[in-house]
Amino acid sequence: MKTQVGIIGGGPSGLLLSQLLHLQGIDTVVLERRSRDYVLGRIRAGVLEHGFADLMREAQCGERMDAEGEIHDGIFIAHDGIKERVDFKNLVGDSVVVYGQTELTRDLYEARDRMDGHVLHSVEDVKPHDMTTDAPYLTYREGDEVKRIDCDYIIGADGFHGVSRKSIPKENIREFERVYPFGWLGVLSETMPVSPELIYAKHERGFALCSMRSQVLSRYYIQVSLEDTVEDWPDDRFWQELKNRLPEDVAESLITGPSIEKSIAPLRSFVAEPMRYGNMFLAGDAAHIVPPTGARGLNSAASDIYYLYHAMLDHYKKGDDTGLDTYSQKALARVWKGQRFSWWMTMLLHRFPENSDFDNQLQQTELEYLFSSDKALASLAENYVGLPF
């Protein structure tokens, strides 16, 4: 088999790039080691910055997002028994769209189906080859048969644990990482959200987040120890702990119900540089991970796809390789800004077990300063709704 762009990873990043390129007449093949049902079963964040929403529309996948997504003009930050609003619309004139990643991925799959896109699932032992040559190729196994795809370029969009980044020789890549000393316990429930906008809560017992997927589907999180397991947190204990960390008026209006999904995710910051090795380009979680506090993970991946899409267009339509040659530099500049914001939000709102009294006082002062300065609030809002590509 031969294609122009071989994409490893059938999550939202790989599917979005495949769809965008297909609309421009550029052929792609997507290889995904999991089944389609497995990919659609992953519960992930759903806050989309305006640039990502525009990309979905350009990919002709935004109709359901626009019809069902929730437009949020701000967030609340709860602390010291109160909640204060960060008004995105007033501060920077923009907003975000709350639309679940599962639904977004479903829309992308359906678009690829409509256009007879090449998305191969449950393929094993995917490997990139000859990445530093002008004739890279991919191999994968279906049953006992090893198959080959020749391509012009390879895109590694296969996540943090995928094969793409691991195929780059160690001397050709540098990795930066910070692992945080806690995780997030997340619960999905078929209940009405407690707030029309997200509530980020700082509390002496630990961080909490009240989020949503729709008007009848809520997503809640609490900070927990890395030693905790899901079995340590039956529903009743979770709901009570969540209430303990919220302002009293919010806790009293919280509607609880059986969890339909529950998981614990560790938090880390990670960046791999550069994001190109020969004719293979890394995108999304394959190259960078952020704590979910600032809602930058999926959005940082979308910015990678924006740069790759336009670079590929210039190459195939104009014979101009400037975008490909500068991809890593451009993508990393925005990635590190997303890292900074996610790190800052995480440091601001979580309880760190190793903090001294001095550290805790600085954290409190930082929060007080935030709500005493319109410029500080505008900086938060600017980063949350999305920096320009």
C-alpha positions in Angstrom: 0.0 0.0 0.0 1.2 3.6 -0.7 -0.1 6.8 0.7 1.2 10.4 1.0 0.9 10.8 4.8 0.9 7.8 7.1 -0.6 8.6 10.5 0.0 6.4 13.6 -2.9 6.9 16.1 -6.6 7.0 15.6 -7.5 9.5 18.3 -8.8 13.0 17.7 -5.4 14.4 16.6 -4.8 11.7 13.9 -8.4 11.7 12.7 -8.5 15.5 12.5 -5.4 15.7 10.4 -6.5 12.9 8.2 -9.9 14.6 7.6 -8.4 18.1 6.9 -5.8 16.7 4.5 -8.4 14.5 2.7 -10.5 17.6 2.0 -7.5 19.1 0.2 -7.0 16.0 -1.9 -4.0 14.7 0.1 -4.1 10.9 0.8 -3.7 9.5 4.3 -3.9 6.2 6.1 -4.5 6.1 9.8 -3.3 3.1 11.9 -4.8 2.5 15.3 -3.9 -0.4 17.5 -7.1 -0.3 19.5 -10.6 -1.0 18.3 -13.0 1.8 17.4 -15.2 1.0 20.3 -12.2 1.2 22.7 -11.2 4.6 21.3 -14.8 5.9 21.7 -15.0 4.5 25.2 -12.2 6.7 26.5 -13.6 9.5 28.8 -11.5 12.6 28.4 -11.7 16.4 28.8 -14.1 18.4 26.7 -13.1 22.2 26.9 -12.3 23.4 23.4 -10.6 26.7 22.7 -12.0 28.8 19.9 -9.1 27.8 17.5 -9.9 24.1 17.9 -13.6 24.7 17.3 -12.7 26.6 14.1 -10.5 23.6 13.0 -13.5 21.3 13.5 -15.6 23.5 11.3 -13.0 23.7 8.6 -12.8 19.8 8.7 -16.6 19.8 8.1 -17.1 18.2 11.5 -18.5 21.0 13.6 -22.3 20.7 13.0 -23.1 18.7 16.1 -20.5 20.5 18.2 -22.2 23.8 17.3 -25.7 22.4 18.0 -25.0 20.6 21.2 -21.8 22.2 22.6 -22.1 24.5 25.6 -20.6 28.0 25.0 -19.0 29.1 28.2 -18.0 32.8 28.7 -16.2 32.2 32.0 -15.2 29.9 34.9 -15.5 30.1 38.6 -12.7 29.7 41.1 -13.8 28.7 44.6 -11.7 29.4 47.6 -12.1 30.3 51.3 -15.8 29.4 51.2 -16.7 31.7 48.2 -16.5 31.5 44.4 -15.4 34.2 42.1 -16.0 34.4 38.4 -13.4 34.9 35.7 -15.4 36.6 32.9 -13.7 35.6 29.6 -16.0 37.6 27.4 -15.5 40.8 29.4 -11.8 40.4 29.8 -10.7 39.2 26.4 -13.9 39.1 24.3 -13.9 35.3 23.7 -15.3 32.0 25.0 -14.8 28.3 25.0 -16.9 25.4 23.8 -17.6 22.5 26.3 -18.1 19.4 24.1 -16.9 16.0 25.2 -13.9 14.5 23.5 -15.8 11.2 23.0 -18.4 13.0 20.9 -15.8 15.0 19.0 -14.0 11.8 18.1 -17.3 10.2 17.1 -17.9 13.2 14.7 -14.4 12.7 13.2 -14.9 9.0 12.7 -18.3 9.6 11.0 -16.7 12.1 8.7 -13.9 9.7 7.7 -16.6 7.1 7.1 -18.6 9.4 4.8 -15.5 10.1 2.7 -14.3 6.4 2.7 -11.2 7.4 4.7 -8.6 4.8 5.4 -8.6 4.1 9.1 -7.3 0.7 10.1 -8.1 -0.5 13.6 -6.7 -3.3 15.8 -3.5 -3.4 14.0 -0.5 -4.7 15.9 3.3 -4.1 16.0 3.1 -0.8 14.1 6.6 0.4 13.4 8.0 3.4 11.5 11.1 2.8 9.3 13.7 4.8 7.3 12.5 8.0 8.9 15.6 10.0 7.9 15.3 9.0 4.3 13.1 10.3 1.5 11.2 7.0 1.4 9.9 6.3 5.0 7.4 3.5 5.5 5.3 1.8 8.1 4.8 -1.8 8.9 2.1 -3.4 10.9 0.7 -6.9 11.5 -2.8 -8.3 10.9 -2.9 -11.8 12.3 0.2 -13.5 11.0 0.7 -11.2 8.0 3.1 -8.3 8.1 2.0 -5.4 5.9 3.7 -2.3 4.6 2.7 1.2 3.8 5.0 3.4 1.9 4.5 7.2 2.4 6.1 10.6 2.0 5.7 11.5 5.7 4.9 9.8 9.0 2.8 11.5 11.7 3.2 10.1 15.2 0.0 10.9 17.0 -0.2 7.7 19.1 0.0 9.1 22.6 2.5 9.2 25.4 3.0 5.4 25.4 3.0 5.0 21.6 5.8 3.7 19.4 6.5 6.9 17.5 8.6 8.9 20.0 10.2 5.7 21.3 11.4 5.0 17.7 13.6 8.1 17.8 17.2 7.4 18.9 17.8 8.7 22.4 20.7 10.9 21.3 18.3 12.7 18.9 15.6 13.7 21.4 15.5 15.5 24.7 12.8 15.0 27.3 11.6 17.4 30.0 9.3 16.0 32.8 7.7 16.8 36.1 5.5 14.3 37.9 3.1 15.7 40.5 2.6 14.0 43.9 -1.1 13.4 43.4 -3.8 12.3 41.0 -7.3 13.2 40.0 -10.2 10.9 40.8 -12.8 11.6 38.1 -16.5 10.5 38.2 -19.0 10.7 35.4 -22.6 10.7 36.4 -26.0 11.1 34.6 -26.9 14.2 36.7 -27.6 17.9 36.0 -24.4 19.9 36.4 -24.1 21.9 39.7 -23.1 25.0 37.8 -23.7 26.5 34.3 -19.9 27.1 34.1 -16.9 25.1 35.5 -15.9 25.5 39.1 -12.3 25.1 40.0 -12.0 24.7 43.8 -9.0 25.3 46.0 -9.4 23.8 49.5 -7.2 22.7 52.4 -8.4 19.2 51.8 -7.3 19.3 48.2 -8.4 20.5 44.8 -11.8 19.8 43.2 -13.4 20.5 39.8 -17.1 20.6 38.8 -17.3 20.1 35.1 -19.9 18.9 32.6 -20.4 17.0 29.3 -24.0 18.2 28.7 -27.0 19.5 30.7 -27.7 15.9 31.8 -24.1 14.5 32.1 -21.7 15.8 34.7 -18.0 15.2 35.3 -16.5 15.8 38.8 -12.9 15.5 40.0 -11.1 15.6 43.3 -7.4 15.5 44.1 -6.3 12.2 45.7 -3.1 10.5 46.8 -1.2 8.5 44.2 -1.5 5.5 46.5 -5.4 5.6 46.3 -7.3 3.2 44.1 -10.8 3.5 42.6 -11.9 0.8 45.1 -11.0 3.2 47.9 -13.6 5.6 46.7 -17.1 4.2 46.6 -19.7 6.7 45.3 -20.9 7.8 48.8 -17.4 8.7 49.9 -16.6 10.5 46.7 -19.7 12.7 46.8 -19.2 13.6 50.5 -15.6 14.5 49.9 -16.5 16.6 46.9 -19.1 18.5 49.0 -16.5 19.1 51.7 -14.3 21.0 49.2 -17.0 23.2 47.7 -18.6 26.4 49.0 -21.6 25.6 51.2 -24.2 26.9 48.7 -22.7 24.9 45.9 -22.5 21.7 48.0 -26.1 22.1 49.0 -27.3 22.3 45.4 -25.1 19.4 44.1 -27.2 16.6 42.6 -25.6 13.2 43.2 -26.2 9.8 41.5 -24.5 6.5 40.6 -21.2 6.9 38.8 -21.2 5.5 35.3 -17.4 5.8 35.0 -14.7 6.3 37.6 -10.9 6.5 37.2 -7.8 8.0 38.7 -5.3 9.8 36.5 -1.8 10.8 37.6 -0.7 14.3 36.7 2.5 15.1 34.8 4.1 17.7 32.7 6.2 16.4 29.8 7.7 17.8 26.6 9.9 16.0 24.0 12.1 18.1 21.7 12.4 18.3 18.8 9.0 17.2 17.4 10.5 16.1 14.1 12.9 13.3 13.3 13.7 13.1 9.6 10.4 12.8 7.9 8.4 11.8 11.0 6.6 14.4 12.9 5.2 14.1 16.5 1.9 15.5 17.5 -0.2 15.7 20.6 0.4 13.4 23.6 3.2 11.7 21.7 5.3 14.8 22.2 3.8 16.6 25.2 1.5 16.0 28.3 0.1 18.7 30.6 -1.8 18.5 33.8 -5.5 18.8 33.0 -6.0 21.8 35.3 -5.7 24.4 32.5 -7.6 22.4 29.9 -4.6 22.5 27.5 -4.1 18.9 26.6 -6.4 18.4 23.7 -6.1 22.0 22.7 -2.3 21.8 22.5 -2.7 18.7 20.3 -5.0 20.7 18.0 -2.4 23.5 17.6 0.1 20.8 16.5 -2.4 19.6 13.9 -3.0 23.2 12.7 0.7 23.7 12.1 1.1 20.3 10.4 -2.0 20.7 8.2 -0.8 24.1 6.9 2.7 22.8 6.4 1.5 19.8 4.4 -0.7 22.1 2.3 2.2 24.4 1.5 4.3 21.3 0.6 1.8 19.6 -1.7 0.1 22.6 -3.2 3.0 25.1 -3.4 6.2 23.1 -3.2 7.1 25.2 -0.1 8.7 23.3 2.8 9.1 26.2 5.1 6.2 25.0 7.3 7.6 21.5 7.6 11.1 22.8 8.3 9.8 25.2 11.1 7.1 22.9 12.5 8.9 21.8 15.6 10.0 25.3 16.5 6.5 26.8 16.0 4.7 23.9 17.7 7.0 23.9 20.7 6.7 27.7 21.2 3.0 27.3 21.8 3.4 24.0 23.6 5.6 25.5 26.2 3.2 28.4 26.7 0.5 25.8 27.4 2.8 24.0 29.8 3.4 27.2 31.7 -0.3 27.9 32.0 -1.1 24.4 33.1 1.7 24.3 35.6 0.6 27.7 37.0 -3.0 26.6 37.4 -1.9 23.4 39.0 0.4 25.2 41.5 -2.2 27.8 42.3 -5.1 25.4 43.1 -3.7 22.1 44.5 -2.6 21.2 48.0 1.1 20.1 47.8 1.9 17.8 50.8 5.6 18.9 50.8 4.7 22.6 50.9 6.1 24.7 53.8 4.1 27.4 55.6 6.0 29.9 53.4 4.9 28.0 50.2 1.3 28.0 51.3 1.3 31.7 52.1 2.7 32.5 48.7 0.0 30.3 47.1 -2.7 32.2 49.0 -1.1 35.5 48.1 -1.0 34.5 44.4 -4.8 33.8 44.5 -5.5 37.1 46.3 -3.5 39.0 43.7 -5.3 37.3 40.8 -8.6 38.7 41.9 -7.2 42.1 42.7 -5.9 42.7 39.2 -7.9 42.9 36.0 -4.6 42.4 34.1 -3.9 39.2 36.0 -7.4 37.9 35.3 -7.1 38.9 31.6 -3.9 36.8 31.4 -5.7 33.8 32.8 -8.6 34.3 30.4 -6.4 34.8 27.4 -4.6 31.5 28.0 -7.8 29.6 28.8 -9.7 30.6 25.7 -6.6 29.9 23.6 -3.5 31.8 22.4 -3.3 32.5 18.7 -1.7 29.9 16.4 
